[in-house]
Amino acid sequence: MSSFDDAVVAAVTGHMNGDHADDNLTIVRAYAEPDATSATMTGLDAESGEWVAVVDGAERTVRVPWLGAVTDRASIRVEVVALYQAACERLGVEPAGH
């Protein structure tokens, strides 16, 4: 799946799952599974992020396309933040202060 090396993917997913678990759920609810009760980021590439969402007790893998170009590690952060901000707007919720 990844166009980034394993260390970059592990760093991004580790950070998102460790520090931004609620943000993962917001993104997944806004773009893929509105009834998800949890979401864990499992991967990413230049096209999208990948999460495993729990819906009705079952795991579902979902991919959410980036809103802009992802070409390097710095642009991943920019696009995750943009995706989260847009997800909050889409769901009508106030973004968390990060």
N, C-alpha and C positions, 0 to 999 in steps of 0.2 A: 504494500500500500504506500509506503513512505518514499518520498523523494529526498528526505533528510536522513542523516545518519542516525543510528540507534541511540546514541548519546543525546542528541538534540530532542528526539521524540520522548525519550525517558525523562529528560529534564522538564519539558513542557507539560507532559501528562502528569508527572509527579507534582509539579507546582499547582496545576489546575485541580487535581484531586485532593491535594493536601491543604491548599489555601483558598480554593474557590469552588468548593463542592456545590454551594448554592447557585453559583453562576452557571455551572454545568447544567444544573436542573432547569434554570431559567432559559438557557439557550435551547435545550432539547424540547421543553414545553412550547416555546414560541415557534419553532421551526419543524418539529417532527412528531412529537408525541405529547399532546396537551394533557393527557392523564398520567404521565410518568410520575412515579413517586420518588425515584432517585435516578441519577445519571453519573456515569464515570467515564471520563475521557480515556480512550484506549489507543488512539493513534491520530495521525494527521499526515497530509501530503500537501502539495501545492494547490490542490483543488478544494479540499475540504477538511474539516475535523471529523473524527469518528468517536461516537459515544456508545456505551451500552446503557440502555434505559430499562428500568423496571416498570412494566405496565401490567396491571392486574396480576401481579405476582410472577410474571414471566419476563425474561430478559429479551430485549430486542436491540439489535445493532442498528444504529442510524448514522447517516452521514449528513452533515450540514455544510453546504458550500460557503466558502469565504465570500465576503462582500467585495473584496478588492484583491489585488495581486499579493501572493505569498511567494517570495523568492529566497528569503534567508531567515535566520533566526529572529532578527529584529522585526521583520515584517510579520512574523507569526504573532508576536505580542500585539502589534498594532491591530491586526485583524481579529484576534480574539476579543480585544477590548471593543472594537467596532461592532462585532457580532453580538456581544453582551448588551451594549448600549441600545442597539436596534431591537434586540429581543425584549428588553424592558419596555421600550416604547410600544412595541407591538402588543405586549400583554397589558399595558397600562399600569405598570408598576414603577416605583421610584428606584433608580439604580442605587446599589449599596455604595457607601463611601469607601473607596479603596485607597 
